[in-house]
Structure formats: C-alpha cells, structure tokens
Amino acid sequence: MPSYKSPAMQRYLRRLAVFMVIYVALIFAVGTVFRAAPPTGILAWGVAVLPALPILGVFWTIARLLAEETDEYMRQLLVRQSLFATAFCLSIMTVWEFLQNYEVVPLGNGGFGAAFFWFVGLGFGGVWNALTNRSEAEE
C-alpha cells in the first residue's frame, strides 16, 4: 500500500503531517507550561487537553480518507485495517481494566491510553493486510 498514491491518499498524508506537527509542538509546549508555571483550575483543564486535539484531528483525517477514497478495494483494506485497530484497542483496554478492577495492576496506564493502542493496532492491521494480501496473491 505505500506505493499507492491516489488524490485521497495524498490529501490524507498532508493532513496527517499537519496534525502530527501540531501534536509534537503541543506536547512540548504544554509540558513546558506545566513544568514552568502550572496553570490551575479551568485553565489547567484547557491547557492539558490541547495535545489531544490534533489526535482527534487524526481520527477525522482517517475518516475523511475512508470517505474520499474512490478505489473500492483500497477503501476495503482501510476499513479492515481500522476494524483490526478497533478490536486490538478494545481488547487491550478491556483486559487492562479488569486487571485494575481486581487490583492486579495499579490504577492509571502510564500515559498509554486508548488512542495509543488504537494507533498500534492500526499499524498491526496494515501488517495484517500486507500478509493476507500476499498469501491471497500466491493462491
């Protein structure tokens, strides 16, 4: 799939790059703010949520790719990859929550939330697509 560059994929890559640049900048900026002069009250909430906004933008970007992609086969691969990511994320988070419920692991997740595991699953879904497409082509 890396060599596939439809207009929809090109727009996706541009949007993704913009959101990732904003995300990295906000992670550093918000970290600096909280170390140097931590805000309080409602301002703390507003500043702390800023790095989450570009992640939401990435989710929107993926949704736009699915809507804009005109190649039905590529769209099917993207949907399958997203479903794999969703199942992976839900599985990890469900197991983790039961481990927390029974106090096998401490509360919290060390900064790794559902979005992190969804993106990891998206990567695994891409690998799954590549492996299954290769094996289907050999048949």
C-alpha positions in Angstrom: 0.0 0.0 0.0 2.9 2.5 0.5 3.3 3.0 -3.3 -0.5 3.7 -3.7 -0.9 7.5 -4.0 -4.5 8.4 -5.0 -5.5 12.0 -4.6 -7.4 11.0 -1.4 -4.2 9.3 -0.1 -2.2 12.4 -0.9 -4.6 14.6 1.0 -4.6 12.2 3.9 -0.8 12.3 4.1 -0.8 16.1 4.1 -3.5 16.3 6.7 -1.7 13.7 8.9 1.6 15.5 8.6 0.0 18.8 9.7 -1.8 17.2 12.7 1.4 15.4 13.8 3.5 18.6 13.6 0.9 20.4 15.7 0.7 17.4 18.1 4.5 17.3 18.7 4.6 21.1 19.2 1.8 21.0 21.7 3.3 18.1 23.6 6.5 20.1 24.2 4.7 23.4 24.8 2.2 22.0 27.3 4.9 20.0 29.1 7.0 23.2 29.4 4.0 25.2 30.7 3.2 22.6 33.3 6.8 22.3 34.5 7.5 26.1 34.5 4.3 27.6 35.7 1.5 25.0 36.1 -1.9 26.5 35.4 -4.7 25.9 37.8 -8.5 25.5 37.7 -10.3 25.6 34.4 -7.1 26.9 32.6 -5.3 23.7 33.6 -8.0 21.7 32.0 -7.9 23.7 28.8 -4.1 23.6 28.5 -3.9 19.9 29.4 -6.4 19.0 26.7 -4.6 20.8 23.9 -2.4 17.9 22.8 -5.5 15.7 22.5 -7.0 18.0 19.8 -4.6 17.1 17.0 -5.2 13.4 17.8 -8.9 14.0 17.3 -7.8 15.6 14.0 -6.0 12.4 13.0 -9.2 10.4 13.6 -11.1 12.9 11.4 -8.3 12.6 8.8 -8.7 8.8 8.7 -12.5 9.2 8.4 -12.0 11.6 5.5 -9.7 9.2 3.8 -12.4 6.5 4.0 -15.0 8.9 2.6 -12.8 10.3 -0.1 -11.1 7.2 -1.4 -12.7 6.2 -4.7 -10.9 2.8 -5.1 -13.2 0.3 -3.5 -10.5 -2.2 -2.9 -8.3 0.3 -1.2 -11.2 1.5 0.9 -12.0 -2.1 1.9 -8.3 -2.5 3.0 -8.5 0.7 5.1 -11.8 -0.4 6.7 -10.3 -3.8 7.5 -7.2 -2.1 9.0 -9.4 0.2 11.1 -11.5 -2.7 12.3 -8.4 -4.5 13.3 -7.2 -1.4 15.2 -10.5 -1.1 17.0 -10.6 -4.8 18.0 -6.9 -4.6 19.2 -7.5 -1.4 21.2 -10.7 -2.7 22.8 -9.1 -6.0 23.7 -6.1 -4.4 25.4 -8.1 -1.8 27.2 -10.7 -4.4 28.4 -8.0 -6.7 29.8 -6.2 -3.7 31.4 -9.4 -2.5 33.1 -10.1 -6.0 34.6 -6.6 -6.1 35.9 -7.2 -2.7 37.5 -10.6 -3.8 38.8 -9.1 -6.7 40.7 -6.1 -4.5 41.8 -3.6 -6.7 39.9 -2.1 -3.6 38.4 -2.2 0.0 39.8 -4.8 2.5 38.5 -3.7 4.5 35.5 -1.9 3.4 32.4 1.4 5.2 32.5 0.3 7.6 29.8 -0.8 5.0 27.3 -4.4 5.5 26.6 -6.9 4.1 24.1 -5.7 6.3 21.2 -2.1 4.9 21.6 -3.3 1.3 21.4 -5.7 2.1 18.5 -2.8 3.5 16.5 -0.6 0.5 17.4 -3.5 -1.7 16.2 -3.7 0.4 13.0 -0.1 -0.5 12.3 -0.7 -4.2 13.1 -3.8 -4.0 10.8 -1.6 -2.7 8.0 0.8 -5.6 8.5 -2.1 -8.0 8.6 -3.4 -6.6 5.3 0.0 -7.0 3.7 0.4 -10.6 4.9 -3.0 -11.7 3.9 -2.8 -9.9 0.5 0.5 -11.7 -0.2 -0.9 -15.1 0.8 -4.1 -14.5 -1.3 -2.0 -13.5 -4.3 0.0 -16.7 -4.0 -3.1 -18.9 -4.2 
